[in-house]
Amino acid sequence: MSASSFPNFRIDESTATGVLLVSPSSGLRREMREKLKQGRWNLTEAASGAEALECLQKGPSEILLLDPLLTDIKATEFSALGL
């Protein structure tokens, strides 16, 4: 899917974009950290859905990357929160 698939989604290219990566897999988080550190991303990591909710209470992220293997919360629960 390209960015043009989301016409209302805009990222300010002059500042770092906040990304919250949520995965119980430390290996996946490490791999994504390595890939994202090369760009203009401000990465926050969470190992669980509960930890992700705590991170979001501290401040919003423009992008939320959820591992479908989360066991303590479903992606639909984030959607219900308006995220």
C-alpha positions as CSV (number, residue, x, y, z in Angstrom):
1,M,0.0,0.0,0.0
2,S,1.3,3.4,-0.9
3,A,0.9,6.7,0.9
4,S,-1.5,7.7,-1.8
5,S,-3.8,5.0,-0.5
6,F,-4.4,7.3,2.5
7,P,-5.1,10.7,1.0
8,N,-5.8,12.4,4.4
9,F,-2.6,11.0,6.0
10,R,0.2,13.6,6.0
11,I,3.5,13.6,7.6
12,D,5.5,16.7,8.3
13,E,8.8,16.0,6.6
14,S,10.7,18.7,8.5
15,T,10.4,16.9,11.8
16,A,10.8,13.4,13.1
17,T,7.7,11.3,13.0
18,G,6.6,9.5,16.2
19,V,6.3,5.7,15.7
20,L,5.1,3.3,18.5
21,L,6.3,-0.2,17.8
22,V,4.4,-2.8,19.8
23,S,5.6,-6.4,19.8
24,P,6.3,-9.1,22.4
25,S,9.2,-10.2,20.2
26,S,12.5,-8.5,21.2
27,G,14.0,-9.8,17.9
28,L,11.3,-8.1,15.8
29,R,11.7,-4.9,17.8
30,R,15.5,-5.0,17.4
31,E,15.2,-5.6,13.6
32,M,12.6,-2.7,13.2
33,R,14.8,-0.4,15.4
34,E,17.7,-1.0,13.0
35,K,15.6,-0.3,10.0
36,L,13.9,2.8,11.4
37,K,17.0,4.4,12.9
38,Q,18.2,5.3,9.4
39,G,15.2,7.6,8.8
40,R,13.5,10.5,10.4
41,W,11.6,8.4,12.9
42,N,11.3,8.9,16.6
43,L,10.8,5.3,17.7
44,T,9.2,4.2,21.0
45,E,9.0,0.5,21.8
46,A,6.5,-1.5,23.9
47,A,6.6,-5.2,24.6
48,S,2.9,-5.5,25.3
49,G,-0.4,-3.8,24.7
50,A,-0.6,-2.6,28.3
51,E,2.9,-1.0,27.9
52,A,1.8,0.6,24.6
53,L,-1.3,2.2,26.3
54,E,1.1,3.6,28.9
55,C,3.3,5.1,26.2
56,L,0.3,6.6,24.4
57,Q,-0.8,8.3,27.7
58,K,2.5,10.0,27.8
59,G,2.1,11.4,24.3
60,P,0.7,10.5,20.9
61,S,2.5,8.8,18.1
62,E,1.7,9.5,14.4
63,I,2.2,5.8,13.5
64,L,1.3,2.7,15.5
65,L,2.9,-0.6,14.4
66,L,1.2,-3.5,16.1
67,D,2.4,-7.1,16.1
68,P,-0.6,-9.4,15.4
69,L,0.8,-11.8,17.9
70,L,0.0,-9.6,20.9
71,T,-1.6,-11.7,23.6
72,D,-2.9,-9.1,26.1
73,I,-4.7,-6.7,23.7
74,K,-6.2,-6.8,20.2
75,A,-5.6,-4.3,17.5
76,T,-9.4,-3.5,17.5
77,E,-9.0,-2.3,21.1
78,F,-6.7,0.4,19.9
79,S,-9.1,1.3,17.2
80,A,-11.9,1.6,19.8
81,L,-9.8,4.2,21.6
82,G,-9.7,6.3,18.4
83,L,-6.0,5.5,17.6
